[in-house]
Amino acid sequence: LVGGPPAAGKTALGNQLAIDAARLNPGLRVLVTCCEVPPGVLLDRTLSRLSGVPYRLIRGREPTPGHHRDVAAGMATLAQLGDRVAFHTGPFT
């Protein structure tokens, strides 16, 4: 459980820890649960971090041709984690 004021980076920290733990430990399976940010946004943020492409370009699906190689590298990293990282999408009851 991570607590703090809005926009302090709680979600970013938790997501980064979860993704990096899975990257560093091939046998680890991760379930990411976030009550406020949908999985698509978390994946966009992760792709931005892994690729080095600004989040606004990832979010808007507007990377420049110069970013395509970086985006492809980030996508390849995410694909390697695809069977070991899941996002909770059910109700939070």
N, C-alpha and C positions, 0 to 999 in steps of 0.2 A: 504494500500500500504506500503510495507516494502522495503527500499532501502539500498544498501551497496555494498562493493567490493565483487568480486567473493570469494567463500568459506568462507564467514563470518558467515554463519549459518542462513541466511534469510529463506530458504526453510524449514530447520529443525524447526526453531522457529514457523513459520506459521502453519506447519503441526501439531506440538505438541499442539499449542493453539487450533486449530480446533478440533482435536481428543479429547483432554481433556475437552473442552467445551461440546462436545457431551456426553462424559462419565458422566460429573457432572450434566447435565441438560437433563433428559429423554425426555422432550418435544421439544428439539432443533433439528433441521435438518441442516446439514452442506453441502455446496458445496465447494470442494477444487479445486482451479484453479491454475495451475502452468505451466508457459510457457516453462520451461527448463527441468523439471524432469517428466518422465512419471508416471502414476498412479501405475504401478507395483512396481517401485522403491520406491515410497512413502509408499506403503503398506509394502514392505520388511523392510524399515527403521522403520516404526511404530511397526511391529512385533518384531524387534530386541529390540526396546526400551521397549515394554510391557513385553517381555519375559526375558530380561536380557541376551539373547544369542548374542554373537558378530555378528555384521552386516555381516562380511565376510562369516560366516557360514550360515547365513540365505540366503544371496545372492547366494552363491554357492550350496545351498540345501544340506549342509553337516553337519547338527548338529550331535553331538555324541549321543549315546544312553543315556548318562547322561543328555542331554538337552531336551529330548523328552517331559518330563512332563512340563518343562518351556515353550516350544513351544506350547504345547497343551493349557496351560493356556492363553498365548497371543492370540492364535487363538480363544479361547472362548470369550475373551474380544472383539475382532474384530467382531465376529459373532453377539454379542449383539448390535453392532452399524450398522450392515449391511443394515438395512432398513432406517437409518437416515443419513448416510454419503455417499455422492456421489462424484465422481471425474469428472471434466470437461474433455471431450475427443474430443470435436469438434475443429474446426479451431479457432484461436485467431485473428479474424478480427474485 
